[in-house]
Amino acid sequence: MPVINHIREIRLEKGITQVKMAEDLQITRQTITAIEKHKYNPSLELALKLLNYFDVPIEELFELRSERK
């Protein structure tokens, strides 16, 4: 089951750039790009930081999609 995130949508709604977010979270912009493009799932620690950073519930930021057979 793939984990889908809505980080890009929430970041844009809040008017935050990737550079600003990277500085605030002390990670690279490339990491943010990879996460937003679903090429990398954040660690649990980073996921919790993201929830705190955006001040949203986990269901708004992450979604577990079931694969249909």
PDB file of N, H, CA, C and O in Angstrom:
ATOM      1  N   MET A   1       0.838  -1.183   0.000  1.00  0.00           N
ATOM      2  CA  MET A   1       0.000   0.000   0.000  1.00  0.00           C
ATOM      3  C   MET A   1       0.884   1.248   0.000  1.00  0.00           C
ATOM      4  O   MET A   1       1.678   1.447   0.919  1.00  0.00           O
ATOM      5  N   PRO A   2       0.752   2.058  -0.994  1.00  0.00           N
ATOM      6  CA  PRO A   2       1.575   3.277  -1.048  1.00  0.00           C
ATOM      7  C   PRO A   2       1.076   4.349  -0.079  1.00  0.00           C
ATOM      8  O   PRO A   2      -0.123   4.494   0.158  1.00  0.00           O
ATOM      9  N   VAL A   3       2.019   5.081   0.463  1.00  0.00           N
ATOM     10  H   VAL A   3       2.994   4.964   0.270  1.00  0.00           H
ATOM     11  CA  VAL A   3       1.705   6.227   1.320  1.00  0.00           C
ATOM     12  C   VAL A   3       1.746   7.466   0.431  1.00  0.00           C
ATOM     13  O   VAL A   3       2.758   7.751  -0.209  1.00  0.00           O
ATOM     14  N   ILE A   4       0.656   8.184   0.401  1.00  0.00           N
ATOM     15  H   ILE A   4      -0.166   7.952   0.922  1.00  0.00           H
ATOM     16  CA  ILE A   4       0.545   9.404  -0.380  1.00  0.00           C
ATOM     17  C   ILE A   4       0.582  10.571   0.595  1.00  0.00           C
ATOM     18  O   ILE A   4      -0.056  10.530   1.646  1.00  0.00           O
ATOM     19  N   ASN A   5       1.330  11.611   0.246  1.00  0.00           N
ATOM     20  H   ASN A   5       1.849  11.645  -0.608  1.00  0.00           H
ATOM     21  CA  ASN A   5       1.345  12.787   1.106  1.00  0.00           C
ATOM     22  C   ASN A   5       0.786  13.988   0.355  1.00  0.00           C
ATOM     23  O   ASN A   5       0.783  14.038  -0.875  1.00  0.00           O
ATOM     24  N   HIS A   6       0.325  14.930   1.121  1.00  0.00           N
ATOM     25  H   HIS A   6       0.327  14.889   2.120  1.00  0.00           H
ATOM     26  CA  HIS A   6      -0.253  16.163   0.561  1.00  0.00           C
ATOM     27  C   HIS A   6       0.579  17.372   0.980  1.00  0.00           C
ATOM     28  O   HIS A   6       0.060  18.474   1.156  1.00  0.00           O
ATOM     29  N   ILE A   7       1.872  17.140   1.132  1.00  0.00           N
ATOM     30  H   ILE A   7       2.293  16.244   0.989  1.00  0.00           H
ATOM     31  CA  ILE A   7       2.775  18.183   1.604  1.00  0.00           C
ATOM     32  C   ILE A   7       2.814  19.364   0.634  1.00  0.00           C
ATOM     33  O   ILE A   7       2.718  20.518   1.052  1.00  0.00           O
ATOM     34  N   ARG A   8       2.952  19.079  -0.641  1.00  0.00           N
ATOM     35  H   ARG A   8       3.030  18.142  -0.981  1.00  0.00           H
ATOM     36  CA  ARG A   8       3.050  20.165  -1.625  1.00  0.00           C
ATOM     37  C   ARG A   8       1.808  21.047  -1.604  1.00  0.00           C
ATOM     38  O   ARG A   8       1.908  22.274  -1.599  1.00  0.00           O
ATOM     39  N   GLU A   9       0.630  20.409  -1.591  1.00  0.00           N
ATOM     40  H   GLU A   9       0.550  19.412  -1.595  1.00  0.00           H
ATOM     41  CA  GLU A   9      -0.615  21.167  -1.607  1.00  0.00           C
ATOM     42  C   GLU A   9      -0.733  22.050  -0.362  1.00  0.00           C
ATOM     43  O   GLU A   9      -1.102  23.220  -0.457  1.00  0.00           O
ATOM     44  N   ILE A  10      -0.419  21.485   0.797  1.00  0.00           N
ATOM     45  H   ILE A  10      -0.119  20.534   0.874  1.00  0.00           H
ATOM     46  CA  ILE A  10      -0.526  22.245   2.043  1.00  0.00           C
ATOM     47  C   ILE A  10       0.519  23.358   2.076  1.00  0.00           C
ATOM     48  O   ILE A  10       0.229  24.479   2.494  1.00  0.00           O
ATOM     49  N   ARG A  11       1.736  23.041   1.631  1.00  0.00           N
ATOM     50  H   ARG A  11       1.972  22.131   1.291  1.00  0.00           H
ATOM     51  CA  ARG A  11       2.796  24.048   1.610  1.00  0.00           C
ATOM     52  C   ARG A  11       2.392  25.235   0.739  1.00  0.00           C
ATOM     53  O   ARG A  11       2.566  26.388   1.134  1.00  0.00           O
ATOM     54  N   LEU A  12       1.848  24.947  -0.454  1.00  0.00           N
ATOM     55  H   LEU A  12       1.707  24.010  -0.775  1.00  0.00           H
ATOM     56  CA  LEU A  12       1.435  26.022  -1.361  1.00  0.00           C
ATOM     57  C   LEU A  12       0.256  26.816  -0.805  1.00  0.00           C
ATOM     58  O   LEU A  12       0.206  28.038  -0.949  1.00  0.00           O
ATOM     59  N   GLU A  13      -0.700  26.123  -0.166  1.00  0.00           N
ATOM     60  H   GLU A  13      -0.660  25.131  -0.049  1.00  0.00           H
ATOM     61  CA  GLU A  13      -1.845  26.818   0.448  1.00  0.00           C
ATOM     62  C   GLU A  13      -1.374  27.809   1.506  1.00  0.00           C
ATOM     63  O   GLU A  13      -1.958  28.882   1.664  1.00  0.00           O
ATOM     64  N   LYS A  14      -0.323  27.448   2.224  1.00  0.00           N
ATOM     65  H   LYS A  14       0.151  26.576   2.095  1.00  0.00           H
ATOM     66  CA  LYS A  14       0.187  28.297   3.291  1.00  0.00           C
ATOM     67  C   LYS A  14       1.217  29.313   2.789  1.00  0.00           C
ATOM     68  O   LYS A  14       1.719  30.127   3.564  1.00  0.00           O
ATOM     69  N   GLY A  15       1.528  29.262   1.491  1.00  0.00           N
ATOM     70  H   GLY A  15       1.120  28.600   0.862  1.00  0.00           H
ATOM     71  CA  GLY A  15       2.439  30.228   0.898  1.00  0.00           C
ATOM     72  C   GLY A  15       3.889  30.061   1.335  1.00  0.00           C
ATOM     73  O   GLY A  15       4.626  31.039   1.455  1.00  0.00           O
ATOM     74  N   ILE A  16       4.284  28.840   1.566  1.00  0.00           N
ATOM     75  H   ILE A  16       3.685  28.045   1.469  1.00  0.00           H
ATOM     76  CA  ILE A  16       5.642  28.552   2.022  1.00  0.00           C
ATOM     77  C   ILE A  16       6.453  28.000   0.851  1.00  0.00           C
ATOM     78  O   ILE A  16       5.994  27.104   0.142  1.00  0.00           O
ATOM     79  N   THR A  17       7.648  28.531   0.651  1.00  0.00           N
ATOM     80  H   THR A  17       8.021  29.258   1.227  1.00  0.00           H
ATOM     81  CA  THR A  17       8.518  28.014  -0.414  1.00  0.00           C
ATOM     82  C   THR A  17       9.267  26.783   0.086  1.00  0.00           C
ATOM     83  O   THR A  17       9.378  26.553   1.290  1.00  0.00           O
ATOM     84  N   GLN A  18       9.775  26.003  -0.855  1.00  0.00           N
ATOM     85  H   GLN A  18       9.684  26.191  -1.833  1.00  0.00           H
ATOM     86  CA  GLN A  18      10.587  24.848  -0.485  1.00  0.00           C
ATOM     87  C   GLN A  18      11.843  25.287   0.265  1.00  0.00           C
ATOM     88  O   GLN A  18      12.270  24.626   1.212  1.00  0.00           O
ATOM     89  N   VAL A  19      12.427  26.395  -0.158  1.00  0.00           N
ATOM     90  H   VAL A  19      12.080  26.932  -0.927  1.00  0.00           H
ATOM     91  CA  VAL A  19      13.644  26.893   0.485  1.00  0.00           C
ATOM     92  C   VAL A  19      13.363  27.276   1.937  1.00  0.00           C
ATOM     93  O   VAL A  19      14.123  26.906   2.832  1.00  0.00           O
ATOM     94  N   LYS A  20      12.285  28.009   2.178  1.00  0.00           N
ATOM     95  H   LYS A  20      11.667  28.309   1.451  1.00  0.00           H
ATOM     96  CA  LYS A  20      11.911  28.418   3.538  1.00  0.00           C
ATOM     97  C   LYS A  20      11.626  27.197   4.404  1.00  0.00           C
ATOM     98  O   LYS A  20      12.077  27.120   5.547  1.00  0.00           O
ATOM     99  N   MET A  21      10.886  26.256   3.862  1.00  0.00           N
ATOM    100  H   MET A  21      10.520  26.319   2.934  1.00  0.00           H
ATOM    101  CA  MET A  21      10.547  25.046   4.603  1.00  0.00           C
ATOM    102  C   MET A  21      11.806  24.255   4.947  1.00  0.00           C
ATOM    103  O   MET A  21      11.946  23.760   6.065  1.00  0.00           O
ATOM    104  N   ALA A  22      12.711  24.137   3.994  1.00  0.00           N
ATOM    105  H   ALA A  22      12.597  24.539   3.085  1.00  0.00           H
ATOM    106  CA  ALA A  22      13.975  23.420   4.224  1.00  0.00           C
ATOM    107  C   ALA A  22      14.771  24.084   5.334  1.00  0.00           C
ATOM    108  O   ALA A  22      15.312  23.401   6.204  1.00  0.00           O
ATOM    109  N   GLU A  23      14.848  25.404   5.313  1.00  0.00           N
ATOM    110  H   GLU A  23      14.409  25.959   4.606  1.00  0.00           H
ATOM    111  CA  GLU A  23      15.560  26.140   6.365  1.00  0.00           C
ATOM    112  C   GLU A  23      14.904  25.922   7.722  1.00  0.00           C
ATOM    113  O   GLU A  23      15.584  25.659   8.714  1.00  0.00           O
ATOM    114  N   ASP A  24      13.589  26.032   7.760  1.00  0.00           N
ATOM    115  H   ASP A  24      13.036  26.246   6.954  1.00  0.00           H
ATOM    116  CA  ASP A  24      12.855  25.890   9.021  1.00  0.00           C
ATOM    117  C   ASP A  24      13.017  24.493   9.623  1.00  0.00           C
ATOM    118  O   ASP A  24      13.138  24.347  10.839  1.00  0.00           O
ATOM    119  N   LEU A  25      13.019  23.467   8.764  1.00  0.00           N
ATOM    120  H   LEU A  25      12.920  23.585   7.776  1.00  0.00           H
ATOM    121  CA  LEU A  25      13.096  22.082   9.245  1.00  0.00           C
ATOM    122  C   LEU A  25      14.524  21.543   9.273  1.00  0.00           C
ATOM    123  O   LEU A  25      14.761  20.413   9.700  1.00  0.00           O
ATOM    124  N   GLN A  26      15.469  22.360   8.817  1.00  0.00           N
ATOM    125  H   GLN A  26      15.277  23.278   8.470  1.00  0.00           H
ATOM    126  CA  GLN A  26      16.882  21.981   8.777  1.00  0.00           C
ATOM    127  C   GLN A  26      17.113  20.696   7.963  1.00  0.00           C
ATOM    128  O   GLN A  26      17.799  19.768   8.392  1.00  0.00           O
ATOM    129  N   ILE A  27      16.505  20.692   6.774  1.00  0.00           N
ATOM    130  H   ILE A  27      15.947  21.446   6.426  1.00  0.00           H
ATOM    131  CA  ILE A  27      16.707  19.626   5.796  1.00  0.00           C
ATOM    132  C   ILE A  27      17.005  20.290   4.461  1.00  0.00           C
ATOM    133  O   ILE A  27      16.941  21.514   4.347  1.00  0.00           O
ATOM    134  N   THR A  28      17.329  19.499   3.457  1.00  0.00           N
ATOM    135  H   THR A  28      17.381  18.504   3.549  1.00  0.00           H
ATOM    136  CA  THR A  28      17.632  20.093   2.157  1.00  0.00           C
ATOM    137  C   THR A  28      16.361  20.279   1.325  1.00  0.00           C
ATOM    138  O   THR A  28      15.360  19.588   1.512  1.00  0.00           O
ATOM    139  N   ARG A  29      16.440  21.229   0.410  1.00  0.00           N
ATOM    140  H   ARG A  29      17.253  21.790   0.258  1.00  0.00           H
ATOM    141  CA  ARG A  29      15.322  21.436  -0.519  1.00  0.00           C
ATOM    142  C   ARG A  29      15.119  20.198  -1.369  1.00  0.00           C
ATOM    143  O   ARG A  29      13.990  19.869  -1.735  1.00  0.00           O
ATOM    144  N   GLN A  30      16.210  19.506  -1.685  1.00  0.00           N
ATOM    145  H   GLN A  30      17.127  19.773  -1.387  1.00  0.00           H
ATOM    146  CA  GLN A  30      16.130  18.282  -2.488  1.00  0.00           C
ATOM    147  C   GLN A  30      15.329  17.204  -1.764  1.00  0.00           C
ATOM    148  O   GLN A  30      14.609  16.433  -2.398  1.00  0.00           O
ATOM    149  N   THR A  31      15.450  17.148  -0.447  1.00  0.00           N
ATOM    150  H   THR A  31      16.035  17.775   0.069  1.00  0.00           H
ATOM    151  CA  THR A  31      14.666  16.188   0.328  1.00  0.00           C
ATOM    152  C   THR A  31      13.185  16.508   0.209  1.00  0.00           C
ATOM    153  O   THR A  31      12.366  15.606   0.034  1.00  0.00           O
ATOM    154  N   ILE A  32      12.842  17.771   0.301  1.00  0.00           N
ATOM    155  H   ILE A  32      13.508  18.503   0.443  1.00  0.00           H
ATOM    156  CA  ILE A  32      11.443  18.186   0.165  1.00  0.00           C
ATOM    157  C   ILE A  32      10.917  17.836  -1.224  1.00  0.00           C
ATOM    158  O   ILE A  32       9.805  17.327  -1.362  1.00  0.00           O
ATOM    159  N   THR A  33      11.710  18.107  -2.237  1.00  0.00           N
ATOM    160  H   THR A  33      12.614  18.521  -2.124  1.00  0.00           H
ATOM    161  CA  THR A  33      11.309  17.783  -3.610  1.00  0.00           C
ATOM    162  C   THR A  33      11.042  16.287  -3.753  1.00  0.00           C
ATOM    163  O   THR A  33      10.032  15.886  -4.332  1.00  0.00           O
ATOM    164  N   ALA A  34      11.936  15.473  -3.234  1.00  0.00           N
ATOM    165  H   ALA A  34      12.757  15.799  -2.764  1.00  0.00           H
ATOM    166  CA  ALA A  34      11.779  14.012  -3.327  1.00  0.00           C
ATOM    167  C   ALA A  34      10.526  13.543  -2.600  1.00  0.00           C
ATOM    168  O   ALA A  34       9.810  12.674  -3.097  1.00  0.00           O
ATOM    169  N   ILE A  35      10.258  14.110  -1.431  1.00  0.00           N
ATOM    170  H   ILE A  35      10.840  14.816  -1.028  1.00  0.00           H
ATOM    171  CA  ILE A  35       9.060  13.725  -0.677  1.00  0.00           C
ATOM    172  C   ILE A  35       7.803  14.158  -1.429  1.00  0.00           C
ATOM    173  O   ILE A  35       6.849  13.389  -1.543  1.00  0.00           O
ATOM    174  N   GLU A  36       7.802  15.383  -1.938  1.00  0.00           N
ATOM    175  H   GLU A  36       8.577  16.008  -1.846  1.00  0.00           H
ATOM    176  CA  GLU A  36       6.624  15.885  -2.650  1.00  0.00           C
ATOM    177  C   GLU A  36       6.351  15.107  -3.934  1.00  0.00           C
ATOM    178  O   GLU A  36       5.202  14.998  -4.361  1.00  0.00           O
ATOM    179  N   LYS A  37       7.392  14.570  -4.547  1.00  0.00           N
ATOM    180  H   LYS A  37       8.326  14.658  -4.201  1.00  0.00           H
ATOM    181  CA  LYS A  37       7.223  13.784  -5.777  1.00  0.00           C
ATOM    182  C   LYS A  37       7.012  12.301  -5.487  1.00  0.00           C
ATOM    183  O   LYS A  37       7.015  11.480  -6.405  1.00  0.00           O
ATOM    184  N   HIS A  38       6.830  11.960  -4.220  1.00  0.00           N
ATOM    185  H   HIS A  38       6.828  12.627  -3.474  1.00  0.00           H
ATOM    186  CA  HIS A  38       6.563  10.583  -3.781  1.00  0.00           C
ATOM    187  C   HIS A  38       7.695   9.627  -4.131  1.00  0.00           C
ATOM    188  O   HIS A  38       7.459   8.441  -4.358  1.00  0.00           O
ATOM    189  N   LYS A  39       8.926  10.140  -4.176  1.00  0.00           N
ATOM    190  H   LYS A  39       9.118  11.104  -3.991  1.00  0.00           H
ATOM    191  CA  LYS A  39      10.091   9.304  -4.443  1.00  0.00           C
ATOM    192  C   LYS A  39      10.753   8.868  -3.145  1.00  0.00           C
ATOM    193  O   LYS A  39      11.627   8.001  -3.138  1.00  0.00           O
ATOM    194  N   TYR A  40      10.323   9.483  -2.043  1.00  0.00           N
ATOM    195  H   TYR A  40       9.613  10.187  -2.049  1.00  0.00           H
ATOM    196  CA  TYR A  40      10.929   9.224  -0.742  1.00  0.00           C
ATOM    197  C   TYR A  40       9.873   9.446   0.325  1.00  0.00           C
ATOM    198  O   TYR A  40       9.172  10.458   0.305  1.00  0.00           O
ATOM    199  N   ASN A  41       9.752   8.506   1.262  1.00  0.00           N
ATOM    200  H   ASN A  41      10.321   7.684   1.278  1.00  0.00           H
ATOM    201  CA  ASN A  41       8.861   8.691   2.401  1.00  0.00           C
ATOM    202  C   ASN A  41       9.679   9.227   3.565  1.00  0.00           C
ATOM    203  O   ASN A  41      10.752   8.704   3.863  1.00  0.00           O
ATOM    204  N   PRO A  42       9.184  10.261   4.222  1.00  0.00           N
ATOM    205  CA  PRO A  42       9.946  10.815   5.331  1.00  0.00           C
ATOM    206  C   PRO A  42      10.049   9.821   6.488  1.00  0.00           C
ATOM    207  O   PRO A  42       9.186   8.964   6.674  1.00  0.00           O
ATOM    208  N   SER A  43      11.120   9.958   7.252  1.00  0.00           N
ATOM    209  H   SER A  43      11.822  10.654   7.101  1.00  0.00           H
ATOM    210  CA  SER A  43      11.267   9.151   8.458  1.00  0.00           C
ATOM    211  C   SER A  43      10.145   9.513   9.421  1.00  0.00           C
ATOM    212  O   SER A  43       9.467  10.524   9.239  1.00  0.00           O
ATOM    213  N   LEU A  44       9.951   8.700  10.430  1.00  0.00           N
ATOM    214  H   LEU A  44      10.502   7.878  10.578  1.00  0.00           H
ATOM    215  CA  LEU A  44       8.930   8.998  11.426  1.00  0.00           C
ATOM    216  C   LEU A  44       9.215  10.345  12.089  1.00  0.00           C
ATOM    217  O   LEU A  44       8.301  11.140  12.309  1.00  0.00           O
ATOM    218  N   GLU A  45      10.474  10.595  12.403  1.00  0.00           N
ATOM    219  H   GLU A  45      11.217   9.950  12.225  1.00  0.00           H
ATOM    220  CA  GLU A  45      10.847  11.863  13.039  1.00  0.00           C
ATOM    221  C   GLU A  45      10.498  13.054  12.140  1.00  0.00           C
ATOM    222  O   GLU A  45       9.929  14.041  12.607  1.00  0.00           O
ATOM    223  N   LEU A  46      10.837  12.961  10.865  1.00  0.00           N
ATOM    224  H   LEU A  46      11.300  12.159  10.486  1.00  0.00           H
ATOM    225  CA  LEU A  46      10.529  14.053   9.947  1.00  0.00           C
ATOM    226  C   LEU A  46       9.027  14.176   9.735  1.00  0.00           C
ATOM    227  O   LEU A  46       8.514  15.290   9.633  1.00  0.00           O
ATOM    228  N   ALA A  47       8.316  13.066   9.668  1.00  0.00           N
ATOM    229  H   ALA A  47       8.733  12.161   9.751  1.00  0.00           H
ATOM    230  CA  ALA A  47       6.860  13.108   9.507  1.00  0.00           C
ATOM    231  C   ALA A  47       6.220  13.850  10.679  1.00  0.00           C
ATOM    232  O   ALA A  47       5.313  14.660  10.484  1.00  0.00           O
ATOM    233  N   LEU A  48       6.689  13.577  11.889  1.00  0.00           N
ATOM    234  H   LEU A  48       7.426  12.919  12.048  1.00  0.00           H
ATOM    235  CA  LEU A  48       6.158  14.266  13.068  1.00  0.00           C
ATOM    236  C   LEU A  48       6.504  15.757  13.033  1.00  0.00           C
ATOM    237  O   LEU A  48       5.694  16.596  13.424  1.00  0.00           O
ATOM    238  N   LYS A  49       7.708  16.078  12.564  1.00  0.00           N
ATOM    239  H   LYS A  49       8.367  15.396  12.247  1.00  0.00           H
ATOM    240  CA  LYS A  49       8.095  17.489  12.423  1.00  0.00           C
ATOM    241  C   LYS A  49       7.192  18.189  11.409  1.00  0.00           C
ATOM    242  O   LYS A  49       6.797  19.336  11.613  1.00  0.00           O
ATOM    243  N   LEU A  50       6.867  17.499  10.320  1.00  0.00           N
ATOM    244  H   LEU A  50       7.188  16.566  10.154  1.00  0.00           H
ATOM    245  CA  LEU A  50       5.996  18.078   9.291  1.00  0.00           C
ATOM    246  C   LEU A  50       4.594  18.340   9.835  1.00  0.00           C
ATOM    247  O   LEU A  50       4.003  19.385   9.561  1.00  0.00           O
ATOM    248  N   LEU A  51       4.066  17.395  10.603  1.00  0.00           N
ATOM    249  H   LEU A  51       4.546  16.547  10.826  1.00  0.00           H
ATOM    250  CA  LEU A  51       2.745  17.577  11.208  1.00  0.00           C
ATOM    251  C   LEU A  51       2.742  18.792  12.129  1.00  0.00           C
ATOM    252  O   LEU A  51       1.801  19.585  12.125  1.00  0.00           O
ATOM    253  N   ASN A  52       3.790  18.926  12.907  1.00  0.00           N
ATOM    254  H   ASN A  52       4.554  18.281  12.910  1.00  0.00           H
ATOM    255  CA  ASN A  52       3.913  20.058  13.821  1.00  0.00           C
ATOM    256  C   ASN A  52       4.111  21.363  13.043  1.00  0.00           C
ATOM    257  O   ASN A  52       3.527  22.390  13.389  1.00  0.00           O
ATOM    258  N   TYR A  53       4.924  21.319  12.007  1.00  0.00           N
ATOM    259  H   TYR A  53       5.398  20.484  11.726  1.00  0.00           H
ATOM    260  CA  TYR A  53       5.224  22.498  11.193  1.00  0.00           C
ATOM    261  C   TYR A  53       3.971  23.066  10.531  1.00  0.00           C
ATOM    262  O   TYR A  53       3.738  24.275  10.549  1.00  0.00           O
ATOM    263  N   PHE A  54       3.167  22.174   9.945  1.00  0.00           N
ATOM    264  H   PHE A  54       3.356  21.192   9.931  1.00  0.00           H
ATOM    265  CA  PHE A  54       1.960  22.621   9.256  1.00  0.00           C
ATOM    266  C   PHE A  54       0.753  22.744  10.192  1.00  0.00           C
ATOM    267  O   PHE A  54      -0.262  23.341   9.832  1.00  0.00           O
ATOM    268  N   ASP A  55       0.874  22.169  11.402  1.00  0.00           N
ATOM    269  H   ASP A  55       1.698  21.684  11.694  1.00  0.00           H
ATOM    270  CA  ASP A  55      -0.217  22.176  12.376  1.00  0.00           C
ATOM    271  C   ASP A  55      -1.500  21.592  11.783  1.00  0.00           C
ATOM    272  O   ASP A  55      -2.564  22.211  11.813  1.00  0.00           O
ATOM    273  N   VAL A  56      -1.361  20.383  11.243  1.00  0.00           N
ATOM    274  H   VAL A  56      -0.497  19.881  11.218  1.00  0.00           H
ATOM    275  CA  VAL A  56      -2.497  19.673  10.656  1.00  0.00           C
ATOM    276  C   VAL A  56      -2.546  18.257  11.235  1.00  0.00           C
ATOM    277  O   VAL A  56      -1.530  17.741  11.698  1.00  0.00           O
ATOM    278  N   PRO A  57      -3.720  17.632  11.210  1.00  0.00           N
ATOM    279  CA  PRO A  57      -3.798  16.240  11.668  1.00  0.00           C
ATOM    280  C   PRO A  57      -3.134  15.311  10.653  1.00  0.00           C
ATOM    281  O   PRO A  57      -3.004  15.652   9.477  1.00  0.00           O
ATOM    282  N   ILE A  58      -2.723  14.156  11.111  1.00  0.00           N
ATOM    283  H   ILE A  58      -2.828  13.879  12.066  1.00  0.00           H
ATOM    284  CA  ILE A  58      -2.009  13.207  10.259  1.00  0.00           C
ATOM    285  C   ILE A  58      -2.825  12.829   9.029  1.00  0.00           C
ATOM    286  O   ILE A  58      -2.263  12.628   7.953  1.00  0.00           O
ATOM    287  N   GLU A  59      -4.136  12.730   9.177  1.00  0.00           N
ATOM    288  H   GLU A  59      -4.592  12.893  10.052  1.00  0.00           H
ATOM    289  CA  GLU A  59      -4.996  12.333   8.054  1.00  0.00           C
ATOM    290  C   GLU A  59      -4.994  13.361   6.930  1.00  0.00           C
ATOM    291  O   GLU A  59      -5.261  13.031   5.775  1.00  0.00           O
ATOM    292  N   GLU A  60      -4.693  14.606   7.275  1.00  0.00           N
ATOM    293  H   GLU A  60      -4.476  14.874   8.214  1.00  0.00           H
ATOM    294  CA  GLU A  60      -4.657  15.658   6.260  1.00  0.00           C
ATOM    295  C   GLU A  60      -3.337  15.647   5.485  1.00  0.00           C
ATOM    296  O   GLU A  60      -3.286  16.057   4.326  1.00  0.00           O
ATOM    297  N   LEU A  61      -2.287  15.180   6.130  1.00  0.00           N
ATOM    298  H   LEU A  61      -2.329  14.847   7.072  1.00  0.00           H
ATOM    299  CA  LEU A  61      -0.961  15.212   5.516  1.00  0.00           C
ATOM    300  C   LEU A  61      -0.610  13.912   4.801  1.00  0.00           C
ATOM    301  O   LEU A  61       0.013  13.927   3.739  1.00  0.00           O
ATOM    302  N   PHE A  62      -1.015  12.786   5.393  1.00  0.00           N
ATOM    303  H   PHE A  62      -1.521  12.775   6.256  1.00  0.00           H
ATOM    304  CA  PHE A  62      -0.664  11.473   4.829  1.00  0.00           C
ATOM    305  C   PHE A  62      -1.895  10.624   4.604  1.00  0.00           C
ATOM    306  O   PHE A  62      -2.881  10.721   5.334  1.00  0.00           O
ATOM    307  N   GLU A  63      -1.821   9.779   3.565  1.00  0.00           N
ATOM    308  H   GLU A  63      -1.020   9.700   2.972  1.00  0.00           H
ATOM    309  CA  GLU A  63      -2.927   8.902   3.216  1.00  0.00           C
ATOM    310  C   GLU A  63      -2.344   7.554   2.800  1.00  0.00           C
ATOM    311  O   GLU A  63      -1.389   7.492   2.025  1.00  0.00           O
ATOM    312  N   LEU A  64      -2.921   6.489   3.316  1.00  0.00           N
ATOM    313  H   LEU A  64      -3.696   6.539   3.946  1.00  0.00           H
ATOM    314  CA  LEU A  64      -2.499   5.145   2.940  1.00  0.00           C
ATOM    315  C   LEU A  64      -3.505   4.639   1.914  1.00  0.00           C
ATOM    316  O   LEU A  64      -4.670   4.401   2.230  1.00  0.00           O
ATOM    317  N   ARG A  65      -3.039   4.480   0.691  1.00  0.00           N
ATOM    318  H   ARG A  65      -2.093   4.673   0.433  1.00  0.00           H
ATOM    319  CA  ARG A  65      -3.930   4.040  -0.369  1.00  0.00           C
ATOM    320  C   ARG A  65      -3.856   2.528  -0.525  1.00  0.00           C
ATOM    321  O   ARG A  65      -2.774   1.948  -0.620  1.00  0.00           O
ATOM    322  N   SER A  66      -5.011   1.913  -0.549  1.00  0.00           N
ATOM    323  H   SER A  66      -5.889   2.384  -0.471  1.00  0.00           H
ATOM    324  CA  SER A  66      -5.035   0.465  -0.748  1.00  0.00           C
ATOM    325  C   SER A  66      -5.014   0.174  -2.240  1.00  0.00           C
ATOM    326  O   SER A  66      -5.624   0.878  -3.044  1.00  0.00           O
ATOM    327  N   GLU A  67      -4.299  -0.878  -2.580  1.00  0.00           N
ATOM    328  H   GLU A  67      -3.803  -1.451  -1.927  1.00  0.00           H
ATOM    329  CA  GLU A  67      -4.236  -1.283  -3.981  1.00  0.00           C
ATOM    330  C   GLU A  67      -5.406  -2.212  -4.257  1.00  0.00           C
ATOM    331  O   GLU A  67      -5.654  -3.165  -3.518  1.00  0.00           O
ATOM    332  N   ARG A  68      -6.107  -1.921  -5.315  1.00  0.00           N
ATOM    333  H   ARG A  68      -5.906  -1.147  -5.915  1.00  0.00           H
ATOM    334  CA  ARG A  68      -7.275  -2.740  -5.669  1.00  0.00           C
ATOM    335  C   ARG A  68      -6.841  -3.897  -6.540  1.00  0.00           C
ATOM    336  O   ARG A  68      -5.979  -3.756  -7.407  1.00  0.00           O
ATOM    337  N   LYS A  69      -7.440  -5.023  -6.299  1.00  0.00           N
ATOM    338  H   LYS A  69      -8.140  -5.138  -5.594  1.00  0.00           H
ATOM    339  CA  LYS A  69      -7.097  -6.229  -7.091  1.00  0.00           C
ATOM    340  C   LYS A  69      -8.157  -6.501  -8.128  1.00  0.00           C
ATOM    341  O   LYS A  69      -8.048  -7.465  -8.885  1.00  0.00           O
TER     342      LYS A  69
END
